[in-house]
């Protein structure tokens, strides 16, 4: 294993905060087979850990809990999306959890995807990727997509002032301006809630 490539990979993981990664995150540094071999050797030396096929994380251990520190399911799914060049977005309870509207750990995770229908079992938790029309994903930035999915999950007549305030705090000013700009022609009831969330 070339020392230089090993150092470059480990440095990128650190600089980019890659909680989960695959060979495809480093193929600009060396050919795929070379990167794959490098990650295999890093795994052999216990510097990285294979989570599922083709997806790795840095080997870390919590000395207090006496447990390995592993990436979240969302980190892993985003890694798979980068690997396969899918556009994805959490939906339903997954979106609510990620935006702080639910403190319950989802029993399953669901994502909209520009790729094929896929089902995974990660940490014994079912994860589903549901294919949707690509334009539903590419017309919006990720944060706007996530906001829309949260609103849809709550429902037209069910959103509370507390939920609106929570979403206000989760979005910075740039996110709010982007959401207002990108949802001009969305369904009227969703647009109304987005305006409430994004208003000062």
Residue, then its C-alpha position, 0 to 999 in steps of 0.5 A: x500500500x502506497x504510504x502517500x495514498x493511505x495518508x491522502x485517504x485518511x486526510x480526506x476522511x478527516x477534512x470532509x467529516x466522512x462518517x461513512x465512505x466507499x472507494x468511490x469517495x477517493x477514485x480521484x486520488x487513484x484507480x478504483x482497484x488501488x483504492x479498494x486494496x488500500x481500504x482493505x489494508x486499512x481494514x486489516x490494520x483496524x484503522x477502518x471498519x467495514x459496515x456493510x458491503x462496500x461501505x466503511x467507517x473509521x475505527x473508533x471506540x467509546x471508552x465510557x460506553x465500551x462500544x464502537x462508534x458507528x456512523x448513523x443510518x443516514x450517513x450510510x445511506x448518503x454514502x451509498x447515494x454518492x457511490x451510485x450517484x443517486x439523489x435521495x431524500x428522507x421521507x415520512x418519520x425519517x424526515x421528521x426525526x432528522x429535522x428534530x420533530x420526533x425524538x423516537x428512533x424510527x423502527x424503519x427508515x424510508x428515502x425517496x430516490x432517483x435510483x432503483x427500489x432498494x431494501x437494506x438491513x442496517x444495524x438490524x433496521x429495515x431501510x427502504x429506498x423508493x424510486x420517485x420521478x426525478x423531477x421531484x428530487x432535482x427541482x429542489x435543494x436538499x434542505x427544501x426537499x427535507x422541509x417539504x417531506x416533513x410538512x407532508x408527513x405531518x399533514x395539511x391540517x395537523x402542523x402546530x406552532x411548536x413544529x413551525x418554530x422548531x423548523x424555523x430554528x433548524x433552517x438558517x437564513x440562506x436555507x429559508x431564502x432558498x426554500x421560498x424561491x424554490x417552492x413558488x409553484x408548489x401546492x398552495x397548502x405546502x407553500x403557505x406553511x413554508x412561508x410561515x416557517x421562513x418569515x422573519 
